[in-house]
Amino acid sequence: MTSDGRLAGRRVVLGVSGGVAAYKSAVLARLLLSEGAEVRAVMTRAATDFLGPATLAALTGHPVVTSLVGHEGSVSPHTDLGRWAEVVVVAPATTATISRIAVGLSEDALSATVLATRAPLAVAPAMHTEMWEHPATQRAIATLTGDGVTIIGPESGALAGGDEGPGRMSEPETVLEAVVAMLAGGLGGTSILITAGGTREAIDPVRYIGNRSSGKMGHAIAEEAARRGAAVTLVTSSHLPSPGAVRRVQVESAQEMADAVASVDPDVAIMAAAVADFRPSTNHDAKLSRADGPPEIVLEPTPDILKTVADRVRRPFLVGFAAETGSLERAVEKARRKGVDVLVANDVSQPDAGFAVDTNRVTICWPDGRTEPWELAQKSVVAARILDLIERELGRTR
Ligand code: PMT
């Protein structure tokens, strides 16, 4: 144990649920301890089938809580642990544990501890692909994300029983970094939804109407938000990578993006995607043939995703983007009309700003007419400044 690590003196509760990946929790405990954290472990009964509590007790130097009663020195181990924790991380988290937490079922020591804490929570799912992709699991994950829970992974790779696919628990090093971010960053326990990339609106199975958005701006914001400990959901059409501690929902069309956004109830929403305003009213099942001559493509409006978020009863702090060419006058008017708290306007006609490049030059517009131009900067820097602004607006100190 070290007293000068990044987690020196910080109190971490490590929850372990029942899966083969339970062995990784021992490595995670060691990593947390080596960063100077104090660690206490709580396991479900099923977890003890995969990893002996004696292992975690020996590593952490404390008895492991495995049931709600019968613990020496404590009549209520789950509330003791919950109050003691500065952060709780459940790794691995099975679909049963995730679902229990999502609906508030405190029937075992682990889920009871999670419900008895006010500390930020992270879960690292581990399960077979079918279970991960099941709508019930995805609903529970969306609920947890909306509650400000950081979802770490899962990754795609080798699974129990020789299977392969998404569902593998993130490596302990990735989980450690997420815990460090949650404790260090000003956005721990804050759920943030980010949209990124350009949507593609199908004409036929091979052709689409699209735009030049690469997703770089939105992904930079997602990366920075995760670094600051936020529980991030990234709804993206881009194929750029995203950090392990970001819950990623891959979409293609405006409708898919709208559906994914509708399933999340965040504290903050940042809409950096370039969403098509119109789509072909007919998506042909078969490829259109040149021999049939130029097709007549009739367009219809797509859902205004930003507007639906602005109209919610539980409305998040809302940041819109505006891609303008030339004068930013329209952006100020847009900030008012779209019902955002802040609008980030960029002049996409400049070669070093907007679509696809690594830099951006933005003007921040408030609905009351105030504007603040920012100088040209890397998108990572613009992302950090946007999150600084959000932290200030939310009253977080930095
Ligand atoms: O992805 P990059 O290559 O890094 O480029 C970054 C970017 C230029 C795409 C980004 O900085 C940006 O400006 N994103 C918004 C682009 C856009 O669609 O602007 P808009 O003025 O058309 O839309 C205004 C706002 O409404 C945006 O927040 C947009 O996400 C949202 N919108 C638009 C249409 C629609 N149907 N639904 C929406 O939610």
Boltz pocket constraint, residues with backbone or C-beta under 6 A from the ligand:
constraints:
  - pocket:
      binder: B
      contacts: [[A, 195], [A, 196], [A, 197], [A, 198], [A, 212], [A, 213], [A, 214], [A, 215], [A, 216], [A, 217], [A, 218], [A, 254], [A, 271], [A, 272], [A, 273], [A, 274], [A, 275], [A, 276], [A, 277], [A, 302], [A, 303], [A, 304], [A, 305], [A, 306], [A, 307], [A, 319], [A, 320], [A, 321], [A, 322], [A, 323], [A, 324], [A, 344], [A, 346], [A, 348], [A, 354], [A, 355], [A, 356], [A, 357]]
      max_distance: 6.0
